[in-house]
Amino acid sequence: MSVFVNGNAIYQAAREGHYAVGAFNTNNLEWTQAILQAAQETNTPVLIQVSMGAAKYMGDYKFVKTLVEEQIRIMGITVPVIMHLDHGNYEAAKACIEAGYSSVMFDGHDLPFEENLEKTAEIVKLAHAKGISVEAEVGSIGGEEDGVVGEGELASVEEAKQIAALGVDYLACGIGNIHGQYPENWKGLHFDRLQEIAEAIDTPLVLHGGSGIPQEQIEKAIKLGISKVNINTENQLAFAAATRKYIEAGKDQEGKGYDPRKLLAPGKQAIVDTVKEIIGWLGTPSVK
């Protein structure tokens, strides 16, 4: 029996309740432990996701799934955990369905729309047969993710309706959001387009590139129908800053401060703190 849940009920409740549940990328052991610790300490459900690049770095999709699974057991985690593939292509989505993930994203935004529809329908069929939820994407998210560069095209309401009709469980839509750090000349989210999509479909909507968007804009997006907010860069920056501070203070040269378990500890704690803070302003309610 899987220790993971597929997230459908969690995100549907979030859409109806006008709050969001965070989706946090893992990059290694410390990341995994920190995200789980933050979720347990706040008593809230959490989605741990891995990109194709991070999975390749760590080994493969099965290893990442096993890592998260075993940490749930070892740490005594009792809150619901969703194991998700982030921005997967067709082959990656099929591999994660086979590996036993509870949720997968098939990102076909860079394909001709008809092909995106066709492949999304295939992934939905394969995943739903095993009780696995599916996220699709319409429009594109700006910036770069695993070599795929998006210009940040706004999602089409008509295309969103067509993809939602395939039975996807949540839908990522381009509304001016980008991956990575936001440039100073960023114009902000397109709330008018988000509202149009939210009024057209009942599917829980996903905001990618959540790191760096002002809190008040994310809170407004959640009120309009965003139920899942993806966070990665914010944790990377927090980890890097805490690690830099530790080294610049010379802590790595004190006693056995060079031990990686000590060297990485401040960065890990920074992720715990960041995730807990984000969970707070997403409005994620405690598990009853």
N, C-alpha and C positions, 0 to 999 in steps of 0.2 A: 504494500500500500504506500502510495507516494506521501511524502511529508508536505508537499506543496499543494496549494489551491490554485484554481485557474483564474481567479480574480473577477469573474463575471458579476457575481452578486455584489462584490465590494465596490466595483466601479459604477454599477447601475445605481447603487444606493448613494454614491457620491454625486452622480449626476442629478438625481432627484433631490438630494439634500443640499446642493450648492456648496459642496466642499470638494477637496481633492485629496488624492493619496499619492505620495511621492514615489517616483521610480528612480532608483539610484544605481548608477553603474559601478560594478566591481572591477578592480584591476589586479588584485592579488589577495593574499591571505588577510593582510591587515585591513584592507578595504572591506572585505566580507565580514570580518569580525566586528568592525566599527559600525557598519550599517545595521547588522543584526542587534548589536548592543543598544544602539539608539532606539530601534523599534521596540525592543523589550522594555527599556527604561521608560518609554513614553506610553507603553501598552497600546500600540497602534499597528495596524496591518502595514506590510511593506512589500514593495516589488523590487527585487534585485535583478538587474539586467546586465547582460554582457554583450559587447559589440563583437563583430567578427574579428577585428584586429586584436582586441584584448583576449579573446578565446584562443587565437593563434599564439599569442605571446605566452599564455599560461599552459598551452598544450593542445587541447581540443575541447569541443563542447561538452563531451561526457565528463572530462576531468573537472570543468567548472561546476557542472551540476553536482558532482559528487562532493566537491569542496564545500559548496553551500549546504548540501544535505547533511554532511558530517558535522559541520559547525553548528547547525541547528540542534543536532543530537547532543554534541559535546557541551554546548553553552546552555542547554535546557531551554531553548526558545519555545514559547507557548503562543505567541501571536501568529496570525496567518501570514505566510510567506508565499509570494508568487515568484516563480523562476521563469525569467523572460529573456528572449533573444531580442536585442535592440538593432534596428536597421539591417535586418538580414536580407540577403538576396534569395532567389528561389531555392538554390541548392542548400544554403545555410538554414533556411526555414524547414526544409524537409529533413535535414540532418538533426535539428533540434527536436522535431516531432518524434523522430526515431529514437533520440537519446532520452526522451522522457521529460522534456521541459513542460511546464504547465501552461505556458503562454509563449507565442512567437509573434514577431513583427515581420511581415513581408513588405519590404519597401520597393515598390515597383514604379516610383514616381519618375525615374529616368527612362522608362520604357514608353513606347507609343501607348496611348491610353487604352486602346482595345486589348493590347497585350497585357497591360497592367491588370485590367479587368479579368482577363482569361486566367492568368496565373494566380491572382488573388482568389478566384473561385476555386481553383484546384487546391490551394493551400487550406482554404476554409473547409473543404470537403475532407481532406486528409486529417486535419487537426480535430475537427469536431467529431470525427469517428472515434477519437481517443479521448474526448473530453477536454481538449486543449483549446484555449482561447486564441483569437487572432486579432492582431492590430494591422491595419493597412494605412497607406499614406496617400493623400491627394494634395496637389500643389507640390511645392518643395520647400524644405527648410534651408535657409541660407547657410553659407559656410561649408566646411568640409567634414565628412564623416567616413572614415575608412576609404579615402580616395575618391568618394563620390562628392562632387562639388555642386551645391545647389545655389541658385541665384536668388532664392527667396520668392519665387512666384506665388502669388496669392492663389489659394485653393478656389476652384470653381464650385459654385453651389450645385450645379447640375451634375458635375462629376462626383461630388461628395454623395449625392443622392443615389447615383448608380452604384457606387462602391458599397455604400451602406446596405443597399438592397441585396447584396450578395450574402448578407448575414454576418459580416465582420462584427467583432465584439467591442472594439474601440477603434477610433479613427483619428490619425494624426493629420492636421491640416495646416498648411502654410498660411500664416497671417502676419508675416513680417518678422517672424522670429528667426534667429540664426544660431548655429552651433558655435561654441567657443566664446571668447570675450567679445562684447559688443563695442563697435567703434563709437567714437564721440559723436559722429554725425548720424547715428541711428535714429530713425524717425518714430520708432515706437510701434506697438501692435495695432493692427487694423481691426478695431472692435466692431465696426459696421459689418465687415465680412464675417467675423466670428458669429455675430448675432444672426445674420442671414442663414448660416449653416446650422446653427443651433435650433433655429425655428423650423428648418426644413427636415431635420432628422432627430430621432431620439437617442441615437448611439452616443455613448460617452466619448467625449472629445479629448484629444491629447495635445499638450503643449510641449514640443521639443525645444531644446535650447533654453531651458528655464533659468540656467545660471546667468546672472547679470541683468535680468529684466527687473526693473524697480518693483518692489513689493506691492505697491498700490496697483500697478498694472496687472500683476498676476492675480491679485485678489479680485479685480474687476473681471478678468477673464474667467475666473472660477465661477463668479456669479452668473456669467453668460453661458456656461455649459462645459467649461474645461474641467475634467474629472481626474486626469492623470498629468502630472508635471514631471518632466525628465530633468534630472540633475546629475552633472558629472564634473564640469569645469570648476564649479564652486568648491567641490571637495578636493580637486587637484590643487587649486590655488591655496586652500587652507592647509593641506598637507605640506606643500612646498614651503610656505611661509613658516610653519612651525619647525620644520626640519632645518631650514636656513638659520632660524633664531638659535636653535640648539647648537649648531656647528659654529656659528659666529661668536657665540658665548664661550666657545672652547670646551663645551661639555664632553665632546667626543675624545678629548685629550685628558680627561680626568678619570683616573682609575681605569675601569673597563668600559668607559663611555662609548668606545668604538664598537662594542658588541651590537650587532644589528637589532637585537631585541630592545636595547636601550636607545639606540640611534633612531629607530622608527617609532618608538612609543609616543613622543610628542605629536608627530604627524597623525598617528592613529587616533589619538585623543581629540585632535583638531577636527577630524572627520566626524567623530561621535557628536561633538558639540555643534558642528555645522548642520548635520542631519537633524538633530533634535530641534534646533532653531527653525529650520525649514518646515519640519512637520508641524510645528506650532503655528506658523502663519499660513499654512495650507488649510488649517482648520480641521485636520484629520481627527475624528473623535476616537476616544479610547474604545478598546474591545470590551464588550459587556460580558 
